[in-house]
Amino acid sequence: MKDTAAAPPSSMGALPSSSRSSPGLPGPPVVPDLPAGRELPDLPGLLDPGWVDEILLRGPDAEPCLFFEEPVRRAELRQLVRDRQAELAAAGLRRGGSLALCLAPSLALVANLLAGWRIGAQVALLDHRLTAFETEQALARLDPQVVVSAADPVVGGPARGFHTQRELVTARPGRPAAGPHALVQLSSGSTGPSKIIGRTAADLVAELDRYARLDGVPRAGERMVSLASTVHVLGLVGGLLHCLHARVRLAFPGRVTADGILATVAAAPEPTTLLGVPFHLELLTWAAAPPRLPQLTGMTTGGELVRAEVHEAFVDRYGVRLGSMYGMTEVGVIATDLFGAHRPELTPAPGIRLRAADGELLIAREHSPYLDLGAPPTAAGPARWADGWLRTKDSGAVDPRTGRVRVLGRLDSQVSIGGLKVDLTEVEHTLAALPGVSAAVVLLGSSIEAYFALDEDAGAGGPAGRAARVARIEAQLAERLAAYKRPRLLHLLDRLPRTATGKPVRDRTVLAAARAESRDPAD
C-alpha cells in the first residue's frame, strides 16, 4: 500500500493531557444531555453525521463510559473524537468518503470509528488478526480513500481484550463511499470467502432501539464486561454502541483468560453483565475456583449454538443467568433468550419479522445488505436477498403459537445418508461433548468427516499415540450415535482453525492444511 500522505503515528493507549484539562475545546457542538431512557429521534434525521453526537456521545462530561487501562470520561472521549476527526480531515477524508480501520480493539479504534462517522464517511472495519495478505486482499476489494492502521503490529502472546495502538493515517487514491452505508464489515468467512456487508446509520440506530426495548440488557448505571471484538457486530453494536447510547459503563479485560475476565468483573461494584461467544463461556467453565462475584448478574452469548452441557456447567458454577442471542452481521440482533427461560427457543427482537420456508429461516429486510465491490464469484451474497427477504442459510422453525424461533444450525448441516436424514450439528455436538475433546467440526464430503482437537497434547506418543486417541474417540461415538450417523473419517488436529471472531473454520481447504500440519493418523 503506497503512502501518499501519512500522518505521524499517535498513541491512543492513554489519554493526552490536553484532553484531560480542556474537554471543551472548540469543535462541532455536542448536543446537551438527555435523561436516561430517552426516546430516539425520527430515523430520517439520522442520515446527517450529527447522529453520532445525538445517539452516542452525549452525556455528562464527568461520566466514565469506557474502561481500558484507565477510565475514559465522556468529555475526554468527545475531545479524542474531535482530534481524530481533524487528523482524518487533514488526510483528505470528507463527507461521502471512505475510510478503512485496521486496528485492534482499543481506544484508538473507538475514536477513529466515531470520528469517521462524525465526518459523514463510510467506515470499513478490518480485523487486526487477519494476515497481511488477507488485509491487502480486503483493501483491494474495498479500495478506501483513507486507511488507519497500527504503526506497530500486535505481538503474539496471551489474548487481550484491548491494546494500545499507535495509529498511522494513510491517504490513497481510492473511491468514495459505495452507497449510503455508514458501516462496512466482512462476514466471518467460516464457510468460505467473506461477503462485504453494508449498514446505514438508520439501520444501526434501529438496532440500538431493539436493544433498548429488550428486557435483560444492561441499563444506565450498570456495567458490561465485553469479551467480543468491537470489529464485529456483537461486540460493536451489542457492546460498544449500546453502552455508549444507553450510558452503560463498558469495560474490556486486559487478558482474555478466566482469571483476567473475572478480575475485570470484580474491579467495580455495579451490576455487571458479560458479553461474549461460546469460546469465552468455555474458558469460564474451566476456572477451578472462581471467586464470589455478587455484582455478576449474568452472561449473554452469541455467534454459535451453546451445547447443553456447557450451558449447565456455567449456570451451576456461577449461579447466574446465561442468555443466548442470535444475530447476523447483515442484521445485528435477531432473536434472544436473555434469561434462558425458553431454551432452546428464542424470541424475535422488537421489530424483527421472521418466517421459515423449506426449513430455512428468512428475515424481512427492505434492502439487500450486500455490496458488490469486486467480490469473488464464490461469494454469492446478493443471491441471498430477494423480494424483501434475507436468507439466513440457517435451519430453523418458527412456532406459530408463540412466535418463538428455534435455530437448528447451518442449513447445509441437514444431509441424507443412504436415504436417512442426519443432522451434522447433532453429530458435531456429540463429538465435542466427549471427554477430552476441546473442539470439533463435522462436514459431509464423500461421507461424513470429522475434524477435532483434544485438550491433551495430540502428538504425545508419536503416530501410535495419535492413532490410539482416534480409536478411543471412535469407540465413544459408537456408544452414542447410530452407525449411519457416525463419521467415516476422523481427523485429529493439533489445533482446530478458527476465524478472527472465534468461530470454527468449515472451509475444506483450510482444514486440509491443518490436517497436513497435524500429521493426522488417517493419512
N, C-alpha and C positions, 0 to 999 in steps of 0.2 A: 504494500500500500504506500503510495507516494505521499510524502508530507508536503503539501503545497502551502500550508500555513499552520504551523504547530505552536501552540502556546506553551510556555514553560510549565513543567509539572507542578501541581499544587497538592498538598496533603490534606485529606479530609478525614483523618482519624480523630483529631482533636479540633475543637472549635477555635478559630482565630480570636485573638484578644480583642480585635476591633469589634467583632460581633457581640462580645460579652458587654463591652462598655457602651456601645451605641446601637441598640437593637432597632432604633427608628431612623436609620439613615435614609436619605431621600430615595424614592423609588416609586413604582406604581402603588397606589393606595391599597391598604388591606382593609377589607370590609369589616366593620365593627362586629363585636362578639354577638352570637345568638345564644339563647339558653339551650341547655342540653335537651335532646329530644325534639329539636327544631324540625319543621316541615321543609322538605326540599322544594325549591322554586320550580316553576314550569320548565320542562325539558328544552323547549326551543331556545331559550336564552342561554343554555349551557354550551352552545356551539362557540360562543365567544371565549377566548382564553381566560377571561375573568372567572370561569368556573373553578379554577384552581384555588383562588382566594376564597371564593364563596363556599366551596364544599370541603376543602382540605386544610387550608392554612389558618382559618380564623380561629380565634380562641384567646383566652387571657395571656398576656405577654409572659407572665412568670410560670405558666403551667408547663410542667415537664410532659413531653409527649413521646419521646424516643429514648431508649436506653441502650447505649453501646458500652464503651469503656466508662462513660460518664453520662449523666442525663443531658438531654438536649431540650431546652425550653422553646416554646412556640415562637417567641420573638427572635431567638437565635436561629431557628430553622428558617423563618421568613427572610432574615438577613442573608443567610447562606444561599438561599434560592435566588435572591436578587443578585448576589455576587456571581453565581454561576450563570445567571441569565445574561449578565453583562459580558462575561467571557465568551459565551456561545454566540452572542450577537456580534462580538468583535471578530469571530471566526467566519461570519457571514450567514449565520442561521437567521431566517426570517419566518414570519407567519406563512404557513403553507409549505415550508421547507421540510427536509427530512434529516433526522438525527438517529444514529445508532449508538447504543451504550454497551460497551464490552467491559463491564465492571463486576467484581464480586459483590455480594451483599455487603453494604457499607453505607455510611452516611453520605459518601460521595455519590453512590448510586441514587439514593433518595433525592438529594439536592439537584442533581443533573436531570433526573426524570421530571421533577416538578418544574424546573427552570425551562426545559424544553416545551412542556405543555403550556407554561405561562407565556412563552413567546408565541404560541399557536402553531408549533411544529408537530409533525408526526414523529413519534419516538418508537424505535425498534429496540427490543431488549434481547441481547445475546448472552447466553450462559457463559460465565468465565471458565467453566470446566470443559468447554469444547476445545479440541485440539486446534493448533494454529491453522492446519489445513481446513478443518471444518469451519472455523471462523472466517477464513478467506472465501470459502465457498458461499457462506451465508451473505457476506458483504457484497460479493459479486452479484448475487440474486437481488439483494435489497437496493444496492447502489445509492447509499445515503450521501448527502452533501457534507455532513459533519459527522465525525466519529470521535467518541470519547472512550479511551482505553486506559488501562493501568500502565503507568510508567515502569513498574516493576511487577513481574508475574507473581501470582500466589505460589509460594513454595509448598512442597509436599509436607506431609505430617498429619497429625490428628485433624479430623474435620472440625471446622469452626463455624459458628453461626454468623459471624461478621468478620470483616477485615478492615485494615487501614489501607486506603488506596491513594496513591499519588497519580493524579489524572494527567493525561496527555490529550489535548484537543487538536484534531487534525481536520483541516478542510480538504474536500475532494471535489472534483467536477460534479459528480453525482447527478441525481434527478430529484425534482421536488416530490412532495407527497403524492402518492397514488390514491386519490380519493379522499374522503372526509375523515378517515380514521385517525384517531389520536394515538392509539396504541397498536403496535405490530409485534406479534410474537410468533415463534416457531412451535409447531406441535412437538410432542416429546420424542417422536421418532423411534418409539419402542418396537414398531412393526415394519418400519421401512423409512423412506425419505420423509423429511419433515415437510409439513404444509405451512404456508405463510398465511397467518390469520390476522385480520384487522378488526378493531372495535372502535366505535366512535365514543366521544366524550359522553354523549347522551346515553349510550349503552352502558358505559361504566357506572354512571350515576344511577341508572335504573337498577343495576346490580347492588349498589350501595343501599338503595331503597329496599331491596329484598332483604338484605342483611338486617336493616333497621327494624323490619317487621317480623323477624324470626325470634321466637322465644328460645333462649338458651345461648345466644351470642353475648359476648361481653358488652356492658353498657358503660356510660360515662362514669368515671371514678374507679372503674375496675381495671384489671390488668390482663394482658395477654403475653405469654412467652411463645414466640413463633420459632418453630424449627423448620418451617417450609421456606424455600428460597423465594426472595422478593422478585426474582426474574420471572417466575411462573405464576399462573393465575391464582392458585390457592394462597400462597404467601403474599402475592401482590395485592389482590383485591380483598380476600378474606382476612388478611393480616394487616398490611401497611395502610391501604386506603380506608378500610373500615375503621381502623383505630384512629387515624387522623380525623376522619369525619365524625365519628361518634365520641371523640375525646376519651378514648381508652388508652391507657399507658401501655406502650409496646416495647417489650424487652427481647433481646437476642442473646442466647448463651454464647460465652466465649468459646467453649468447647462443646461439640455435639457428641457428648458421651452421657451415659446415665448420670454420673456424678456431676458433670457440668450442667446438665439440664436441671437437675434437682436443686443444685446450688443457686441457679438463677431464680427458680421458683421461690426459694427460701429467702431471697435477698430483700423482699418487700412484703408488707403485711396485707396489701389489698387482695380481695378475691381474685384468683388467678386461673385462667384457662390456658391449657396447652393447645397448640395447633401444629399438626404435622401429618406425616404419612405413616402407613403401617410399619415401615422400616424403623421409624423412631419409636413406635409403640413397642416393637420387639426389643429394642435397646432398653427401654424402661422396665420391661418384664424380666430382664436378665439381672437387674440390680439385686444384689444379695440381701441387703438390709437397708431399704430406703428409709430416710428419716421421717418423722411425723411432720406432715405439712398441712396444718389446719387451713391455710389460705388457698390450697389447691381445690378448686371446685369441680374440675373435670378436664377432659381432653376431647378434641374433635379431630378426626382423621379424614383424609380424602386421598384420591389417587388410585387406590386399588381396593378390592374387597378384603375385609379383615376376616381371617379364619376364626371360627367359633372358639377354638381353644385359646387363641391369643387374646380375644376379647375377654373371655372369662378369667384368664390369668391376670390381666391388667386390673380388672374390677376387683378381684379378690385381693390383690396386693395393695392397691391404693385406696380402695373403699370410696371411689368417686365415680361419677357417670362417665361413660365413654360413648361419645356421639359419632355418627357417620355422616359424611357429606358426599354427594355425587355431583360431579360437575365436569365441564369440558373447557378447554382453552377457548373454544369458539363462543361459549355462552357464559361461563362463570358458574356460579352455584345453580344447580337444577333442582335437587331434592335433598332433604335432610331427615335425620332421626337423631336429634342432638341430645336426647336423654336415653337412647337405647330402648325406648318403650315399645317399638314396633318391629324390632329386628327380626328378620332381615328386610322388612319393608321400609320405605321412606316416603315422606310426604312432599309433594311438589312445592317448591318455594313460591311465595306470593307472586302472581303474575306470570307464572310459567305454565304453558299448556303442553301436555304430553299425550301421546297415544302410542299404541303398539300395532304394528302391521306386519304380518307374517313373522311374528316373533321378534321383531326389531323395534326398539324404542325410537320414536320420532319426536322432535321438539319444534313447536311453531316458532319460526323466525321470519321476519318480514323481508330480510335481505340475506344474500349469501355472505358469510364471513370471510370467504377466501379471496386472496389477492393473487392475480396471475402475473407474477414477476419472474419470469424465466424458470418456472417450476419444471423439474424433470418429468418426462412422460409418465413415470410410475406414480407420481404424487397427484392422483386424480381427485384433488379436493373439491373443485367446483361441482363434480358429479354427485356429491353428497347432499346438495341442496337443490330442491325443485318444488315449485308450486307452494312456496311458503312453509315448507317443512324441511328440517335438517335431519338427515340420517345419522344416528349416533354410532352405528356399527356395533352397538351393544345389544345383547339378547336380554329380553325382559318382558314383563307383563304389567298391566295396569288393572287394579281391582275396580270393577265398575261400581261396586257398592261404596267403597271408602275413598276411591280416587288415589289410593297409595300405590306406589310403584315398587316392583321388585326387580333389581338388576341381577341378572344371572351370570354375566361375564361377556366376553367378546363374542360377537355373532359367529365368528369363524371357529369358535370352540365347540360348536354343535356339529358332530360328524356322524357318518354312518359306517359301521364296520360289519361287513357281511350281512347287511340288512338290519342290524341292531344299532339303535341310537346310543351314542357315547358323548357325554359332556366332558370335554377335556379339562374344564375348570375343576370338576369334581376329582378327576384323576390327579391334577396338579396339586390341589389342596390335600388330598390323601397322602401324596408323596411328601409334600412339605411338612406335614404333621408327624412324620415318622421320627422316632428318637434319633438325634444326631444330625438330621438334615437341616441345613440353615436356609436354603432357598432352592426353588425348582421352577422349571418351565417345561410344559408339555405341548408338543406340536404334532401335527399329522403330516407325514411325508408319504412314502410308500406304505408305511404303517405308523402306529403311534410311537413317537420317540420322546424320551425324557432327558433333560439336561438338569443336573443337580449338583449342589455343593454341600459339603459337610462342615460341622463345627470343628472337627478334628483335622489334623494335617492329612490331606488326602493322599499325599505321596509317601507317607511313612511306610516302611517295609518294602519299598520298590514295587515293581509290577505285580508281584504276588499279593502284596498288601492291598493294592488298589482293587485287584480282581476279587479279593475276599470281601471287601467292603461292598462292591456292587452285588455280589452274590447274596450278602446279608440283606440288602435293600430289596432285591428280587423276592426273597423268601417272605419278607414282611408284607410286601404288596400282594403276594399270593394269598395271604390270610385276610386281606381287606378288600380286594377287588375281584370281581368276576373275571374269568380268563379273557373274555373278549374286550374288556376294558383296560387290561394291563399293557403297559408299554412293551413293545417287542425289542426295542433298543434302549439301553440305559447308558448315558454318557456322564461319567463322573468328572467334574471340572474342579480345578483348583479354586476358581472364583467365578461366580455367575456374573456375566456382564450386566451392567445397569446403565440406564440413561442418566443424563445430568440431573433429572428430577428424582432419581432413585428407583424408577420402575425397572423390572427385569426386561432385558432386551429380548425380543422374539424374532429378530432378523436372522435368518439361517446363515447368512454369510458371516456375521459377527460370531454367532455361536460355534460355527465350524472352526473359525480361527481360535476361539478359546479352547475348543476341544483339542486342536492340534498342539497348543501350548501346554495342555494339561497331561499329555501322554495317556490319553484315555485307553483303558484296557480293552474296550470294544474294538480298538484298531488292531 
